[in-house]
Structure formats: C-alpha cells, structure tokens
Amino acid sequence: MTIKEAQDTVDKWINTTGIRYFNELTNMAILTEEVGEVARIISRKYGEQSFKKSDENLDLADEFADVLFVLICLANQTGVDLTEALKKNLEKKTIRDSQRHSENEKLNK
C-alpha cells in the first residue's frame, strides 16, 4: 500500500465505518495518547522499566499502526499530501545533513 492509498483508505473508512472525522484537536490528543502507548512498550521492552501484569498483551506493531492511522487522519483533515511532504522532508534532510552525521565523532566510533 502506498502512502496515497493509505490516506484514501483511511478517508473511506472514516467516512463509512467511523461516520466522520473527530475534530483536529481531538485527533491531536488521540495521537499523543497513541504515541504514549508506543513509548510505554519501548520503555519496557528496550528500556529499563519493568513490565506490569497489564502490559502482557501489548503489541508494538499495533500501536505503531494506531499512531500512523491517527497521523493520516490529521493529514487528511488538514489537506496534507503525506507522499509529497515526506519527499520534501527527505530532500531537506539530505541537504542539511549531507555532512553532519558523517562528521559526528559520536556516530563514527
């Protein structure tokens, strides 16, 4: 699935199964919540935090998908073409960081 297809699929789902988009502020709050759930899993699986009994069935891939879904909702609501946005962002990073990372002593140890 391309990014464009994902945006179209989410839009179709929202307008049928989801009835309508939540407003942008609600979706921003939901996005923050979903990112927090990703952080919870990462901090336990890869960090030093201990798992709780309630953490047993957490699924990182599913939580990433939740973040992506809400991000796509926000992009759709605000008229952002994520394919073009990502292309422009990668171009910006390529120009800005063309030497920065290769010259970083901390990365070249």
C-alpha positions as CSV (number, residue, x, y, z in Angstrom):
1,M,0.0,0.0,0.0
2,T,1.4,3.4,-0.9
3,I,1.1,6.4,1.4
4,K,-1.6,7.8,-1.0
5,E,-3.5,4.6,-0.9
6,A,-3.3,4.6,2.9
7,Q,-4.7,8.2,3.0
8,D,-7.5,7.2,0.7
9,T,-8.3,4.0,2.6
10,V,-8.4,5.8,6.0
11,D,-10.6,8.5,4.5
12,K,-13.0,5.9,3.1
13,W,-13.0,4.1,6.5
14,I,-13.6,7.3,8.5
15,N,-16.5,8.3,6.2
16,T,-18.2,5.0,6.4
17,T,-17.4,2.9,9.5
18,G,-16.2,5.9,11.5
19,I,-19.1,8.1,10.4
20,R,-16.9,11.3,10.4
21,Y,-13.5,12.6,11.5
22,F,-13.1,13.7,15.1
23,N,-12.0,17.4,15.1
24,E,-8.4,18.2,14.7
25,L,-7.8,18.9,18.4
26,T,-9.4,15.6,19.4
27,N,-7.3,13.8,16.9
28,M,-4.2,15.6,18.2
29,A,-5.0,14.4,21.7
30,I,-5.6,10.8,20.4
31,L,-2.2,10.9,18.6
32,T,-0.5,12.0,21.8
33,E,-2.2,9.1,23.6
34,E,-1.1,6.6,21.0
35,V,2.5,7.8,20.9
36,G,2.4,7.4,24.7
37,E,1.4,3.8,24.3
38,V,4.3,3.2,21.9
39,A,6.6,4.8,24.5
40,R,5.2,2.6,27.2
41,I,6.1,-0.6,25.2
42,I,9.5,0.7,24.1
43,S,10.5,1.8,27.7
44,R,9.6,-1.7,29.0
45,K,10.9,-3.8,26.1
46,Y,14.1,-1.9,25.3
47,G,14.5,0.4,28.3
48,E,14.8,-0.2,32.0
49,Q,11.2,-0.1,33.1
50,S,9.6,-3.3,34.3
51,F,6.6,-4.8,32.7
52,K,3.3,-4.8,34.6
53,K,0.7,-7.5,34.5
54,S,-1.4,-5.2,32.4
55,D,1.4,-4.9,29.8
56,E,1.4,-8.6,28.9
57,N,-0.6,-8.3,25.7
58,L,0.8,-5.0,24.3
59,D,1.6,-5.2,20.6
60,L,4.2,-2.7,19.4
61,A,3.3,-3.1,15.7
62,D,-0.4,-2.5,16.5
63,E,0.5,0.6,18.5
64,F,2.7,1.9,15.6
65,A,-0.3,1.3,13.3
66,D,-2.6,3.3,15.7
67,V,-0.1,6.2,15.5
68,L,0.0,6.0,11.7
69,F,-3.8,5.9,11.5
70,V,-4.3,9.0,13.5
71,L,-1.5,10.8,11.8
72,I,-3.1,10.0,8.4
73,C,-6.4,11.3,9.8
74,L,-4.8,14.6,10.7
75,A,-3.1,14.8,7.4
76,N,-6.3,14.2,5.6
77,Q,-8.2,16.8,7.7
78,T,-5.6,19.5,7.1
79,G,-5.0,18.8,3.4
80,V,-1.5,17.4,3.7
81,D,-0.3,15.0,1.0
82,L,2.0,12.8,3.0
83,T,3.8,11.4,0.0
84,E,4.8,14.9,-1.1
85,A,5.5,16.0,2.5
86,L,7.8,13.0,3.0
87,K,9.6,13.6,-0.3
88,K,10.2,17.3,0.6
89,N,11.3,16.4,4.1
90,L,13.8,13.8,2.9
91,E,15.2,16.4,0.4
92,K,15.6,18.9,3.2
93,K,17.3,16.4,5.5
94,T,19.6,15.2,2.7
95,I,20.8,18.8,2.0
96,R,21.0,19.8,5.7
97,D,22.6,16.6,6.9
98,S,24.9,15.7,4.0
99,Q,28.0,16.1,6.1
100,R,26.6,16.5,9.6
101,H,26.3,12.8,10.6
102,S,29.4,11.6,8.9
103,E,31.4,14.3,10.8
104,N,29.8,13.4,14.1
105,E,32.5,11.7,16.2
106,K,29.9,10.1,18.4
107,L,28.5,8.2,15.4
108,N,31.8,7.1,14.0
109,K,33.2,5.2,16.9
